[in-house]
Amino acid sequence: MNESLTNPEQFLVKAGEQVQLSERPTQSPDFSLTRSEARKSLRDCVDVLALLQHRLYAENSRSMLLIFQGMDASGKDSTIRRVTTGLNPAGVQVHAFGMPTEQDFANSYLSRHWDRLPTRGQIGIHNRSHYEEVTVTRVHPNLLRSRGLSLGDINDDFWRERYEDIRAFERHVARQSHTTIIKFFLHISKDEQRNRLLERLDDPEKNWKLDNSDIRERTYWDDFQAAYNDAISATSTEWAPWYVIPADQKRFARLAVAEVLAARLSAMDPQFPKPHADFESARHELMRS
């Protein structure tokens, strides 16, 4: 791999670190690549990813799970699209999680995420995830009534237990399924979110992305930031680390995410399996056919 252009390891949340998003940058002042330069650098990085993914797919013994979280309009969809373009679709599983169904509410809140874990050789991508259950539900606890809970059940111990569940869930996935887990929080400023929502209003091709709830949720900005502070602090571990990626500049965020993935996949060092075929016999048969 070439030298990193974004130094994304500086955005790693170490296990036990207490996160304050208000103190973390939403853009990188040292990033000077133009759009065309950043686009070329991203393509180069994705080319490296594609080679490593090919080996991971062929090896068929381990997997990778990528989790993307962020405020509305933080760029999750476009980042996933740009970073995965050029990868073999057969080796990538993308799941976008919306509001749980009635059946989901009847099961454990982790069930639908368990059902969408990547299989061996695959890179699984969760666009939103089980972290909605400790962020959205923390800001809007009334949603928990759908799981048979009353507001009297919700206290500090309740959230602490959920964090314990999530850490244990991810530890099991990492250890038993041989899955490398990487979690990204795309960190944008409130002003940048407003600009992107206004762009959705003004661009007919982006109107479909805008929902009135996106506007209403802005009034809970501070509550969401506090919920993410706690969730990220409690669940960034050695086996499932969080990266808080400055995302006001989309080209920076995309390249930073791609560089993290390339570095982590390279560290996994997937290998082509040893061939089982008898080459001489196979060559002889082919020459006769």
GIDA-V49802 format. One line per field, one symbol per residue. psi: psi as a letter, one per 40 degrees, with the letter a starting at -180 (. if undefined). Layout:
BEGIN
psi->???
END
This chain:
BEGIN
psi->iiiieefeeeehhihehhhhddeiieiheehehidddddddddddddddddddddddddfeiihhhhhiiiheefddddddddeheihdeehhhhhhahiiddddeiieeddddeeiiiheihhhhhiaeedeecddddgeddedeeeiideehadddddddddddddddddddddefhhhhhhhhhiidddddddddddddhdeeddehidddddddeedddddddddddddeehidegiihhhhedhdddddddddddddddddddfiihihieihdddddddddd.
END
